[in-house]
C-alpha cells in the first residue's frame, strides 16, 4: 500500500515518498442528525452508557451508530486511481447483497477522496468528477439506497482534502457542503484533517457537526483527525466515531502498532461514540490469511467500525469467509458496546477480554510472535462465575465444546484463537475441548533432520477416547513419531506428548512448507471430533563461514511499515527497487538493508554465527527529520539496542554477540513519536560466522 503524505504535517513531520505522492486519508463518517434533535444534549434514556475516564460527557442525540458502523470504503484498494468510479461503487453495493454481506450487517458504501473536481462551481458548490461519476453523486446514492444500503462520502476539515491534486475541503463552506451532502442523500461523512490552516480541531469539527444537524438528515459523523488532539477525550458530543491513530498499512507491523495504540482507549468507547483504529485491510494482499483473521478478530473485539477496504470484485473466497464470519461480527455489534480490554500481555502473548450483553465473555488469545505460543487463562479470571463446566464456542471453527474452566490454545504465529465463553448448566452435552500444540515452528536444512514435540491435552471434564495424533508434511518428506501417538483415553486434564523426527529431502529449496498436526478423538456421546493445527516448516540455508552480509542472505521473514524491505538501497515506500543509495550523515554505504519503521527482518544463523554488526541511522533522503531505534534479537532475547536516532544524527555502530543463536531478528521501532519520515538503514550489516 502506498503511504500517504499529509499536506498538514503531523507534529510538523511528513513522510518522504516517491515522485507520485498520495495524501494521508482517514476512514471516518459524518452523520447529520434529525431536525427534532438538533441541540446536542444527553443521550436518550434507553441509550446504554459507558464508564469514561474523563467523566460523563453528553452524547449526540438521534440514536445513530448504537453499534459500530459496518460497510466499505474504497481508499485502501484504489487510492485515487482510475478504477475508483461509479461502476466500482455500484459493483460493491451489488456484492453486498449477492454475497450476503448486507445480511451480515454491512450497510455503508462510502466514497473516499478524489470524487470531486479540483474547483467549486460559480455558486461555491462541490462538483462531482464527470469522468468518475458521469451520472452525479445523487444517482449513485440512489442506487445504493435502492439496495437497502446506506451511502457515505468524504471531505476534509481544511481548505483542501489530503490529495496533492488539491480537491476542495469544507473549511469555511461547512453549511453549504453539509446541505449539499444531505440533498444527495448522504448517510455517512468521513471528515479528514488535511490543510486545516492551524484552526483549532474542536472548533473545526464542531462547526461541521452543527452544519450536519441543521440539515435535518441523519448522517453518521466520523472524525478523522488521526488522534492528534485526543478526540476520545472531547468528541463524544461532536461525532459518532473518531480516528485514534494514523493511517493503517496493509502489513503486519502497521496493524500491530495501531492495535496497541487503540487497546488502551477502551474506557472512552460505547454506543454512539466509538474509537476508530482505521479501516480493514482484509483481502488487500499484504498479510497472510492468518494475520487477516487476527486483524478482523481484534477489530471486532475492540468494537471498531468494520469498513471493508478491499475491492470485493477481486476478493478471494478466503476474504469473503473472514468478512462474513457472523460469530465474530456479533462481538463487534454486541448491544452492550463495551470495547475489549487487555487482561494479560507478556512476551507477545495477549489475552484480550470483552464483556457481552448477555453476560458471556469473548476471549481473544492473540500471538504477536513468530513462533507458536500456548496462551491460557480461566473462566473465572475473565469475569465469569464459578461453575461445574463452561460452554466454549470457537468462533473461527464455529464449534461448541466444554471446559472445566481452563481457556487455552496453542496459537500459531501471528494468529488469534477467539472464544465465546459462558457458564452453561448443559456443559456436559458438548464434547470436551481438546487443545493441540507444538513446541515451536520447526526449521530444517535440506537433507537434515529436526525434532518437534506435539501435545494434545483434554481441557474438559469428560474423557476424550481413542485419541490419535498425526503430523503431515510435504510429499516426499520423512515424518516419523518416536514416541506414542495414540491413547485409549485422555481423562480431564490428561495430556499426550509425542516426539517427531522431520527430515527434508536433499536438494529441497528454501522456503516455507505446510505442516499440519491433527488430533482425533471420540466424545462420550460417540461423535468423532477432529482438531487441526495448521503450521509451517521452514527449509533454511546455513550462512557461509566468515563474513556474511545481511543483504546477501535469505531472510526467514520480513515486515515493513511502508513498502518492502530493500537490499543495498534505502526504502522507497512503494514497489521493490524504488529506493536510493544508502546514505547516513553524508556517508554512503554500498551494502545494507533499507527499511521503514516499524520493521522486522529475521535470519537463520543455525548456531554458526558469533556476532552481528551494522552502522545504523536515518537515511539522508529525509533530511534532519525522522526518528527510529534499532534492536537485535537472538532466539527471542534482545541482545543489543541503540538509542533513538534522528535524521540529524550520523551513523552509529551497533554490535551484538549472538552466542550460537539459531535465529536473529533485526527490529526497528518508531522512536515513540509515530512513523513519519522513518526511513531507517542497517548499513554495512554483517554477521561473523
C-alpha positions as CSV (number, residue, x, y, z in Angstrom):
1,X,0.0,0.0,0.0
2,X,1.3,3.4,-0.9
3,X,2.0,5.7,2.0
4,X,0.1,8.9,2.5
5,X,1.7,12.3,2.9
6,X,-0.2,14.9,4.8
7,X,-0.4,18.4,3.4
8,X,-0.6,19.5,7.0
9,X,2.3,17.6,8.6
10,X,1.6,15.7,11.8
11,X,3.7,17.2,14.6
12,X,5.4,19.1,11.8
13,X,6.7,15.9,10.1
14,X,5.8,14.3,6.8
15,X,6.8,11.1,5.1
16,X,9.0,11.3,2.0
17,X,7.6,9.2,-0.8
18,X,8.3,8.7,-4.5
19,X,7.6,11.0,-7.4
20,X,3.9,10.4,-7.0
21,X,2.6,11.1,-3.5
22,X,-0.8,10.3,-2.2
23,X,-2.0,12.2,0.8
24,X,-2.9,10.7,4.1
25,X,-6.6,10.0,4.4
26,X,-8.7,8.7,7.2
27,X,-11.6,6.4,7.5
28,X,-14.5,8.1,9.1
29,X,-18.0,9.2,8.5
30,X,-20.3,12.1,9.3
31,X,-23.8,11.9,10.3
32,X,-26.4,14.6,10.1
33,X,-28.9,14.4,12.8
34,X,-32.7,14.6,12.8
35,X,-34.2,18.0,12.9
36,X,-36.0,17.1,16.1
37,X,-32.7,16.6,17.8
38,X,-30.6,19.5,16.6
39,X,-29.5,20.7,20.1
40,X,-26.7,18.5,21.5
41,X,-27.5,17.1,24.8
42,X,-27.6,13.9,26.9
43,X,-28.3,10.6,25.2
44,X,-31.8,9.3,25.3
45,X,-32.6,7.3,28.5
46,X,-32.6,4.0,26.5
47,X,-29.0,4.5,25.3
48,X,-26.5,2.4,27.2
49,X,-23.9,4.4,29.0
50,X,-20.2,3.5,29.2
51,X,-17.9,4.5,32.1
52,X,-15.3,7.1,30.9
53,X,-12.1,8.1,32.5
54,X,-12.9,11.7,31.6
55,X,-16.3,11.7,33.3
56,X,-19.9,11.5,32.0
57,X,-19.9,13.6,28.8
58,X,-23.0,14.4,26.8
59,X,-23.8,12.3,23.8
60,X,-25.1,13.2,20.4
61,X,-28.9,12.9,20.0
62,X,-30.6,10.9,17.4
63,X,-29.7,7.3,18.3
64,X,-27.2,6.9,15.4
65,X,-24.3,4.4,15.5
66,X,-25.6,2.5,18.5
67,X,-23.3,-0.2,17.2
68,X,-20.1,0.4,15.3
69,X,-20.7,1.2,11.6
70,X,-20.1,-1.6,9.1
71,X,-19.6,-1.1,5.4
72,X,-17.0,-0.3,2.7
73,X,-14.5,2.4,1.8
74,X,-12.5,2.4,-1.4
75,X,-9.3,4.1,-0.3
76,X,-7.2,1.1,0.8
77,X,-7.7,-0.7,-2.5
78,X,-7.9,2.1,-5.1
79,X,-6.5,5.3,-3.7
80,X,-7.1,7.9,-6.4
81,X,-6.6,5.6,-9.3
82,X,-8.9,5.5,-12.3
83,X,-10.7,2.3,-11.1
84,X,-12.4,4.4,-8.4
85,X,-15.6,5.4,-10.2
86,X,-19.4,4.9,-10.0
87,X,-19.2,1.4,-11.6
88,X,-17.0,0.2,-8.8
89,X,-19.3,1.7,-6.2
90,X,-22.4,0.2,-7.7
91,X,-20.5,-3.1,-8.0
92,X,-19.7,-3.1,-4.3
93,X,-23.3,-2.5,-3.5
94,X,-24.3,-5.4,-5.7
95,X,-21.8,-7.7,-4.0
96,X,-23.0,-6.7,-0.5
97,X,-26.4,-8.2,-1.5
98,X,-25.2,-11.1,-3.6
99,X,-22.5,-12.3,-1.2
100,X,-24.7,-11.9,2.0
101,X,-22.6,-9.1,3.4
102,X,-25.7,-7.0,3.8
103,X,-27.3,-9.7,5.8
104,X,-24.2,-9.9,7.9
105,X,-24.6,-6.3,8.9
106,X,-22.6,-4.3,6.4
107,X,-24.6,-1.3,5.4
108,X,-22.4,1.7,4.3
109,X,-20.9,2.1,0.9
110,X,-18.6,5.0,1.3
111,X,-16.6,7.2,-1.2
112,X,-13.1,8.5,-0.2
113,X,-11.1,11.3,-1.7
114,X,-10.9,12.3,-5.4
115,X,-14.6,12.1,-6.2
116,X,-14.8,15.8,-6.9
117,X,-13.3,18.3,-9.3
118,X,-10.5,20.5,-8.0
119,X,-12.6,23.6,-8.2
120,X,-16.1,24.6,-6.9
121,X,-18.6,26.0,-9.4
122,X,-19.6,29.6,-9.7
123,X,-22.0,29.2,-6.7
124,X,-19.4,27.7,-4.4
125,X,-20.8,24.2,-4.8
126,X,-18.8,21.0,-5.0
127,X,-18.8,19.4,-8.5
128,X,-18.5,15.6,-8.9
129,X,-15.8,14.5,-11.3
130,X,-17.8,13.8,-14.5
131,X,-15.4,11.1,-15.7
132,X,-15.6,9.1,-12.4
133,X,-19.2,9.8,-11.7
134,X,-20.9,10.8,-15.0
135,X,-24.4,10.5,-13.5
136,X,-23.5,12.5,-10.4
137,X,-23.3,11.6,-6.8
138,X,-27.1,11.6,-6.1
139,X,-27.6,9.0,-8.8
140,X,-25.0,6.7,-7.1
141,X,-26.5,7.3,-3.7
142,X,-30.0,6.5,-5.1
143,X,-28.6,3.2,-6.5
144,X,-27.1,2.3,-3.1
145,X,-30.3,3.2,-1.3
146,X,-32.3,1.0,-3.7
147,X,-30.3,-2.0,-2.5
148,X,-31.4,-1.2,1.1
149,X,-27.9,0.1,1.9
150,X,-26.6,3.5,3.0
151,X,-24.2,5.9,1.3
152,X,-21.2,7.8,2.6
153,X,-18.9,10.5,1.3
154,X,-15.6,12.2,2.2
155,X,-14.2,15.7,2.7
156,X,-11.6,17.4,4.9
157,X,-11.8,19.9,7.7
158,X,-9.4,22.1,5.8
159,X,-9.2,24.3,2.7
160,X,-8.4,21.2,0.6
161,X,-8.5,17.5,1.0
162,X,-5.5,15.3,1.5
163,X,-4.8,14.6,-2.1
164,X,-1.9,16.6,-3.7
165,X,-4.3,17.3,-6.6
166,X,-6.0,19.8,-4.2
167,X,-9.7,18.9,-4.1
168,X,-11.8,21.5,-2.2
169,X,-12.2,20.9,1.6
170,X,-15.0,22.1,3.7
171,X,-13.3,24.7,5.9
172,X,-15.4,27.9,5.6
173,X,-18.0,26.0,3.5
174,X,-19.5,23.8,6.2
175,X,-23.1,24.8,5.9
176,X,-23.2,24.7,2.1
177,X,-21.3,21.4,1.9
178,X,-23.4,19.7,4.6
179,X,-26.6,20.7,2.8
180,X,-25.3,19.5,-0.5
181,X,-24.4,16.1,1.1
182,X,-27.9,15.9,2.6
183,X,-29.6,16.8,-0.7
184,X,-27.6,14.0,-2.3
185,X,-28.8,11.5,0.3
186,X,-25.5,11.1,2.2
187,X,-25.8,8.9,5.3
188,X,-22.2,9.0,6.5
189,X,-19.4,11.6,6.4
190,X,-15.7,10.9,6.8
191,X,-14.2,14.3,7.8
192,X,-10.4,14.4,7.4
193,X,-7.8,16.8,8.8
194,X,-5.5,18.0,6.0
195,X,-4.8,21.6,5.1
196,X,-6.5,22.7,8.3
197,X,-4.7,26.1,8.4
198,X,-4.0,25.7,12.1
199,X,-7.6,26.2,13.1
200,X,-8.4,24.5,16.5
201,X,-9.6,21.0,15.8
202,X,-12.5,21.1,18.3
203,X,-13.8,24.3,16.6
204,X,-13.5,22.8,13.1
205,X,-15.2,19.5,13.9
206,X,-18.0,21.2,16.0
207,X,-18.7,23.6,13.1
208,X,-19.4,20.7,10.8
209,X,-21.4,18.9,13.5
210,X,-23.7,21.9,13.7
211,X,-24.0,22.2,10.0
212,X,-24.9,18.5,9.6
213,X,-27.5,18.8,12.4
214,X,-29.0,21.8,10.7
215,X,-29.8,19.8,7.5
216,X,-32.2,17.6,9.4
217,X,-30.8,14.5,7.8
218,X,-29.5,11.6,9.9
219,X,-25.8,11.3,9.0
220,X,-23.2,9.3,10.9
221,X,-20.3,11.8,11.6
222,X,-16.8,10.3,11.6
223,X,-14.0,12.5,12.8
224,X,-10.7,11.7,11.1
225,X,-8.1,13.9,12.8
226,X,-5.6,11.0,13.4
227,X,-5.9,11.1,17.1
228,X,-3.6,14.2,17.3
229,X,-5.8,16.1,19.7
230,X,-7.1,13.1,21.7
231,X,-10.6,13.3,20.4
232,X,-11.7,10.4,22.7
233,X,-11.5,13.0,25.5
234,X,-13.7,15.6,23.9
235,X,-15.6,14.3,20.9
236,X,-18.4,12.2,22.3
237,X,-20.8,15.1,21.8
238,X,-19.2,16.0,18.4
239,X,-19.0,12.8,16.3
240,X,-20.1,9.2,16.4
241,X,-16.6,7.9,15.9
242,X,-13.1,9.3,15.9
243,X,-9.8,8.1,14.5
244,X,-7.4,7.2,17.2
245,X,-4.3,6.7,15.1
246,X,-2.6,7.5,11.8
247,X,-3.4,5.5,8.7
248,X,-3.2,1.7,8.7
249,X,-1.0,0.0,6.2
250,X,-1.6,-3.4,4.6
251,X,1.2,-5.1,6.6
252,X,1.7,-6.8,10.0
253,X,3.8,-4.1,11.8
254,X,1.3,-1.4,10.9
255,X,-1.7,-3.4,12.1
256,X,0.1,-4.4,15.3
257,X,1.2,-0.8,16.1
258,X,-2.4,0.5,15.6
259,X,-3.8,-2.3,17.8
260,X,-1.5,-1.3,20.6
261,X,-2.5,2.4,20.3
262,X,-6.2,1.7,20.3
263,X,-6.5,-1.0,23.0
264,X,-5.9,1.3,26.0
265,X,-8.7,3.6,24.9
266,X,-11.5,1.2,25.8
267,X,-13.0,3.4,28.6
268,X,-13.9,6.0,26.0
269,X,-16.0,3.9,23.7
270,X,-19.6,2.9,23.8
271,X,-22.9,3.1,21.9
272,X,-22.9,6.2,19.7
273,X,-19.3,7.1,20.3
274,X,-16.6,4.7,19.1
275,X,-12.8,4.6,18.9
276,X,-11.8,4.1,15.2
277,X,-8.4,2.4,14.6
278,X,-9.0,2.8,10.8
279,X,-10.3,0.6,8.0
280,X,-9.9,-3.1,7.5
281,X,-7.1,-4.3,5.2
282,X,-8.5,-7.8,4.9
283,X,-8.1,-9.1,1.3
284,X,-5.7,-6.5,0.0
285,X,-2.8,-9.0,-0.1
286,X,-0.2,-7.6,2.2
287,X,-0.8,-10.1,5.0
288,X,-1.5,-13.8,5.3
289,X,-5.0,-15.2,5.9
290,X,-3.9,-16.0,9.5
291,X,-2.9,-12.3,10.0
292,X,-6.1,-11.1,8.4
293,X,-8.1,-13.3,10.8
294,X,-6.2,-11.7,13.7
295,X,-6.9,-8.3,12.2
296,X,-10.7,-9.0,11.9
297,X,-10.9,-10.7,15.3
298,X,-9.2,-7.9,17.2
299,X,-11.0,-5.1,15.4
300,X,-14.3,-6.8,16.4
301,X,-13.1,-7.2,20.0
302,X,-12.3,-3.5,20.1
303,X,-15.8,-2.6,18.9
304,X,-14.2,-0.9,15.9
305,X,-16.0,0.2,12.8
306,X,-15.8,-2.6,10.3
307,X,-15.2,-0.8,7.0
308,X,-14.0,-3.2,4.3
309,X,-11.0,-1.7,2.4
310,X,-10.6,-4.4,-0.3
311,X,-12.1,-4.3,-3.8
312,X,-14.7,-7.1,-3.3
313,X,-14.9,-7.6,-7.1
314,X,-11.4,-9.1,-6.9
315,X,-11.7,-10.8,-3.4
316,X,-10.9,-14.4,-2.8
317,X,-13.2,-16.9,-1.1
318,X,-11.0,-16.8,1.9
319,X,-11.5,-13.0,2.1
320,X,-15.3,-13.4,2.0
321,X,-15.1,-16.2,4.6
322,X,-13.3,-13.8,7.0
323,X,-15.5,-10.8,6.4
324,X,-18.7,-12.8,6.6
325,X,-17.9,-14.5,10.0
326,X,-21.2,-13.8,11.8
327,X,-19.9,-15.2,15.1
328,X,-17.1,-12.7,15.1
329,X,-19.3,-9.8,13.8
330,X,-21.7,-10.5,16.7
331,X,-18.9,-9.4,19.1
332,X,-18.4,-6.1,17.3
333,X,-22.1,-5.5,17.1
334,X,-22.9,-6.6,20.7
335,X,-25.6,-4.3,22.2
336,X,-23.6,-3.6,25.4
337,X,-21.0,-1.8,23.3
338,X,-18.0,-2.4,25.6
339,X,-14.6,-2.4,23.9
340,X,-12.4,-5.3,24.9
341,X,-9.7,-4.7,27.5
342,X,-6.3,-6.3,27.9
343,X,-6.4,-9.0,30.6
344,X,-2.7,-10.1,30.3
345,X,0.2,-9.3,27.9
346,X,3.6,-10.9,28.3
347,X,6.3,-11.9,25.8
348,X,4.0,-11.4,22.8
349,X,1.1,-13.5,24.4
350,X,-2.1,-11.5,24.7
351,X,-5.3,-12.3,26.5
352,X,-8.0,-9.7,25.5
353,X,-11.4,-9.9,27.1
354,X,-14.8,-8.4,26.1
355,X,-17.9,-8.3,28.2
356,X,-21.1,-9.1,26.3
357,X,-24.7,-8.0,26.8
358,X,-26.0,-11.5,27.8
359,X,-23.3,-12.0,30.4
360,X,-20.9,-14.1,28.2
361,X,-17.3,-13.2,27.8
362,X,-15.4,-13.1,24.5
363,X,-11.7,-14.0,24.8
364,X,-9.0,-13.4,22.1
365,X,-5.8,-15.4,22.7
366,X,-3.5,-13.4,20.4
367,X,0.1,-14.3,19.5
368,X,2.1,-11.5,18.1
369,X,5.3,-13.5,17.8
370,X,6.8,-15.6,15.0
371,X,6.5,-18.9,16.9
372,X,3.5,-20.9,18.1
373,X,2.6,-19.9,21.7
374,X,0.5,-21.5,24.3
375,X,-1.8,-18.8,25.8
376,X,-4.1,-19.7,28.7
377,X,-6.5,-18.2,31.2
378,X,-9.5,-19.4,33.1
379,X,-13.2,-18.6,33.0
380,X,-13.2,-17.1,36.5
381,X,-10.2,-14.9,35.7
382,X,-12.1,-13.3,32.8
383,X,-15.1,-12.5,35.0
384,X,-17.5,-15.5,34.8
385,X,-18.9,-17.0,37.9
386,X,-17.7,-20.3,39.3
387,X,-19.5,-23.3,37.6
388,X,-19.1,-27.0,37.2
389,X,-18.4,-26.5,33.5
390,X,-18.5,-23.9,30.7
391,X,-19.5,-23.7,27.1
392,X,-16.6,-22.8,24.9
393,X,-17.5,-21.7,21.4
394,X,-14.7,-21.5,18.9
395,X,-15.7,-18.5,16.7
396,X,-13.5,-19.5,13.7
397,X,-14.3,-23.2,13.8
398,X,-18.0,-22.5,14.6
399,X,-18.0,-25.4,17.1
400,X,-19.1,-25.8,20.7
401,X,-17.0,-27.6,23.3
402,X,-17.0,-27.7,27.1
403,X,-14.2,-26.9,29.5
404,X,-13.7,-27.4,33.2
405,X,-12.6,-23.8,33.5
406,X,-9.3,-23.5,31.5
407,X,-9.5,-21.4,28.4
408,X,-6.4,-22.2,26.4
409,X,-4.9,-22.7,22.9
410,X,-1.6,-23.1,21.2
411,X,-1.9,-20.2,18.8
412,X,0.1,-20.1,15.5
413,X,2.5,-17.3,14.8
414,X,0.6,-14.0,14.3
415,X,-2.7,-15.9,15.0
416,X,-5.7,-15.4,17.2
417,X,-7.9,-18.0,18.7
418,X,-11.3,-16.5,19.5
419,X,-13.7,-18.0,22.0
420,X,-17.1,-17.1,23.4
421,X,-17.3,-18.4,26.9
422,X,-20.4,-18.9,29.2
423,X,-21.4,-20.6,32.4
424,X,-23.7,-23.3,31.0
425,X,-25.5,-25.9,33.1
426,X,-25.8,-28.0,29.9
427,X,-22.0,-28.1,29.6
428,X,-21.8,-31.9,29.5
429,X,-23.8,-32.0,26.3
430,X,-20.8,-30.5,24.4
431,X,-17.7,-32.6,23.7
432,X,-14.6,-31.8,25.8
433,X,-12.3,-29.2,24.4
434,X,-9.0,-30.8,23.3
435,X,-6.0,-28.5,22.8
436,X,-3.4,-29.4,20.2
437,X,0.0,-27.7,20.0
438,X,3.7,-27.9,19.1
439,X,6.7,-26.5,20.9
440,X,7.9,-24.3,18.1
441,X,7.8,-23.6,14.3
442,X,10.5,-26.1,13.0
443,X,13.4,-25.1,10.9
444,X,15.2,-27.7,8.9
445,X,18.1,-27.7,6.5
446,X,17.8,-29.7,3.3
447,X,18.9,-33.3,3.8
448,X,18.9,-32.9,7.6
449,X,16.5,-33.9,10.4
450,X,14.9,-31.8,13.1
451,X,12.9,-32.8,16.2
452,X,9.5,-31.5,17.1
453,X,7.2,-32.2,20.1
454,X,3.4,-32.1,19.9
455,X,1.0,-32.1,22.8
456,X,-2.7,-33.0,23.0
457,X,-4.5,-32.0,26.2
458,X,-8.1,-32.5,27.4
459,X,-9.4,-29.3,29.0
460,X,-12.9,-30.8,29.7
461,X,-14.3,-32.9,32.5
462,X,-15.5,-35.9,30.4
463,X,-12.8,-38.2,28.8
464,X,-11.6,-37.9,25.2
465,X,-11.4,-41.5,23.9
466,X,-9.5,-43.3,21.2
467,X,-7.1,-40.4,20.7
468,X,-4.9,-40.4,17.6
469,X,-2.3,-37.8,16.5
470,X,-0.8,-37.4,13.1
471,X,1.7,-34.9,11.6
472,X,1.6,-34.4,7.9
473,X,4.1,-32.5,5.7
474,X,5.1,-32.2,2.1
475,X,5.2,-35.1,-0.3
476,X,8.5,-36.9,-0.1
477,X,9.4,-35.8,3.4
478,X,10.0,-38.3,6.1
479,X,8.0,-37.7,9.3
480,X,8.1,-40.3,12.0
481,X,6.8,-40.5,15.5
482,X,9.4,-41.7,18.0
483,X,7.0,-41.9,21.0
484,X,3.3,-42.8,21.5
485,X,0.9,-41.1,19.1
486,X,-2.3,-42.8,20.4
487,X,-4.1,-43.2,23.7
488,X,-7.2,-45.2,24.6
489,X,-8.4,-42.3,26.7
490,X,-7.4,-38.9,28.0
491,X,-9.2,-38.0,31.2
492,X,-10.0,-34.4,32.0
493,X,-6.6,-32.7,32.5
494,X,-4.8,-35.5,30.7
495,X,-2.1,-34.9,28.1
496,X,-0.4,-36.9,25.3
497,X,3.1,-35.7,24.2
498,X,4.6,-37.1,21.0
499,X,8.1,-36.6,19.6
500,X,8.5,-36.4,15.9
501,X,11.6,-36.5,13.6
502,X,11.2,-34.5,10.4
503,X,13.6,-35.0,7.5
504,X,13.7,-32.8,4.4
505,X,14.9,-34.5,1.2
506,X,18.3,-33.4,-0.1
507,X,18.1,-30.6,-2.6
508,X,14.9,-29.1,-1.1
509,X,14.7,-25.4,-2.0
510,X,14.5,-22.9,0.9
511,X,11.1,-21.6,1.9
512,X,8.0,-22.5,4.0
513,X,6.1,-25.7,3.6
514,X,2.8,-26.7,5.2
515,X,2.9,-28.9,8.3
516,X,-0.4,-30.0,9.8
517,X,-0.9,-31.5,13.3
518,X,-4.3,-33.4,13.6
519,X,-5.7,-34.9,16.8
520,X,-8.8,-37.1,16.5
521,X,-10.9,-38.3,19.5
522,X,-14.3,-39.7,20.4
523,X,-16.5,-37.7,22.8
524,X,-18.6,-39.5,25.4
525,X,-21.7,-39.1,23.1
526,X,-19.9,-41.2,20.5
527,X,-19.2,-38.4,17.9
528,X,-15.7,-38.3,16.4
529,X,-14.1,-34.9,16.8
530,X,-11.1,-33.7,14.8
531,X,-8.9,-30.8,16.0
532,X,-6.4,-29.5,13.5
533,X,-3.5,-27.1,14.0
534,X,-2.0,-25.8,10.7
535,X,1.6,-24.7,10.7
536,X,4.7,-24.3,8.7
537,X,8.1,-25.9,8.5
538,X,10.8,-23.7,7.1
539,X,13.6,-25.0,4.9
540,X,16.6,-22.9,5.7
541,X,20.1,-22.4,4.3
542,X,23.0,-22.0,6.8
543,X,25.1,-18.9,6.5
544,X,28.6,-19.2,4.9
545,X,31.7,-19.3,7.1
546,X,33.4,-16.0,7.6
547,X,31.7,-12.6,6.9
548,X,28.1,-12.9,5.7
549,X,26.4,-9.6,4.7
550,X,22.7,-9.4,5.6
551,X,21.7,-8.2,2.2
552,X,23.2,-11.3,0.6
553,X,21.4,-13.8,3.0
554,X,17.9,-15.1,2.5
555,X,15.6,-14.0,5.3
556,X,13.1,-16.0,7.2
557,X,10.5,-13.2,7.5
558,X,10.3,-9.6,6.7
559,X,7.8,-6.9,7.6
560,X,8.0,-3.2,6.9
561,X,6.0,-0.2,7.8
562,X,5.8,1.1,4.2
563,X,7.0,-0.7,1.1
564,X,9.2,-3.8,1.0
565,X,12.5,-4.2,2.8
566,X,15.2,-3.2,0.3
567,X,18.6,-4.7,-0.2
568,X,21.5,-2.3,-0.7
569,X,19.3,0.7,-1.1
570,X,17.1,2.9,1.1
571,X,13.4,2.2,1.2
572,X,11.2,3.9,-1.4
573,X,7.9,3.1,0.4
574,X,6.2,1.7,-2.7
575,X,7.4,-1.0,-5.0
576,X,10.6,-3.0,-4.7
577,X,13.7,-1.2,-6.1
578,X,12.3,2.3,-5.8
579,X,14.9,3.5,-3.1
580,X,18.2,5.3,-3.5
581,X,21.7,4.8,-2.3
582,X,22.0,4.2,1.5
583,X,23.5,7.4,3.0
584,X,23.7,8.4,6.6
585,X,25.2,11.6,7.8
586,X,26.8,12.2,4.5
587,X,28.4,8.8,4.3
588,X,27.4,6.4,1.6
589,X,27.3,2.7,2.1
590,X,27.3,0.1,-0.7
591,X,25.7,-2.7,1.4
592,X,22.9,-2.9,3.8
593,X,19.1,-3.0,4.3
594,X,16.7,-0.1,3.9
595,X,13.6,-0.3,6.0
596,X,10.7,1.9,7.2
597,X,9.6,1.8,10.9
598,X,8.1,-0.3,12.3
599,X,10.1,-3.1,10.7
600,X,11.4,-6.6,11.4
601,X,13.7,-8.8,9.4
602,X,14.7,-12.3,10.6
603,X,17.5,-14.6,9.6
604,X,18.5,-18.2,10.2
605,X,22.0,-18.4,11.6
606,X,21.9,-22.0,12.7
607,X,24.2,-21.7,15.7
608,X,27.1,-20.9,13.4
609,X,27.5,-17.1,14.0
610,X,29.1,-15.3,16.9
611,X,28.4,-11.7,16.3
612,X,26.4,-9.1,14.3
613,X,27.4,-5.5,13.5
614,X,25.9,-2.6,11.5
615,X,26.1,1.1,11.0
616,X,22.5,2.3,11.9
617,X,20.7,5.6,11.3
618,X,18.1,7.5,9.4
619,X,18.7,7.9,5.7
620,X,19.8,11.3,4.5
621,X,16.9,11.4,2.0
622,X,14.6,12.6,4.7
623,X,16.9,15.5,5.8
624,X,17.0,16.1,9.5
625,X,13.6,14.5,10.2
626,X,12.6,11.0,11.1
627,X,13.4,9.0,14.2
628,X,13.9,5.3,15.0
629,X,15.5,2.9,17.4
630,X,17.4,-0.2,16.3
631,X,17.3,-3.6,18.2
632,X,18.9,-7.0,17.6
633,X,17.2,-10.1,19.0
634,X,18.8,-13.6,19.2
635,X,16.5,-16.6,19.8
636,X,13.8,-14.3,21.3
637,X,16.2,-12.4,23.6
638,X,17.2,-8.7,22.9
639,X,21.0,-8.7,22.8
640,X,21.6,-5.1,21.5
641,X,19.7,-1.8,21.2
642,X,20.5,1.7,20.1
643,X,19.3,5.0,21.4
644,X,16.7,6.8,19.2
645,X,18.4,8.1,16.1
646,X,17.1,11.1,14.1
647,X,17.8,12.4,10.7
648,X,20.2,14.9,12.2
649,X,22.5,12.1,13.7
650,X,25.4,10.4,12.0
651,X,25.6,6.6,11.7
652,X,26.4,4.8,14.9
653,X,27.8,1.3,15.3
654,X,25.5,-1.4,16.8
655,X,27.2,-4.7,17.7
656,X,25.6,-7.8,19.2
657,X,27.0,-11.1,20.4
658,X,24.9,-14.0,19.1
659,X,26.3,-16.9,21.2
660,X,25.4,-19.5,18.7
661,X,21.7,-18.4,18.2
662,X,19.6,-20.3,15.7
663,X,17.7,-17.2,14.6
664,X,18.3,-13.4,14.7
665,X,15.8,-10.6,14.2
666,X,16.6,-7.0,13.2
667,X,13.9,-4.7,14.7
668,X,13.3,-1.0,14.1
669,X,10.8,0.9,16.2
670,X,9.4,4.4,15.5
671,X,11.2,6.1,18.4
672,X,7.9,6.6,20.2
673,X,6.6,9.5,18.1
674,X,5.0,8.0,15.0
675,X,6.4,6.8,11.7
676,X,6.6,9.9,9.6
677,X,9.9,10.1,7.8
678,X,11.2,7.0,9.5
679,X,13.5,5.7,6.7
680,X,15.9,3.6,8.7
681,X,19.1,1.9,7.4
682,X,21.0,-1.1,8.6
683,X,24.1,0.0,6.7
684,X,27.0,-2.4,6.2
685,X,25.1,-5.0,8.2
686,X,27.0,-8.3,8.5
687,X,27.3,-11.5,10.5
688,X,30.5,-13.1,11.7
689,X,30.1,-16.9,11.2
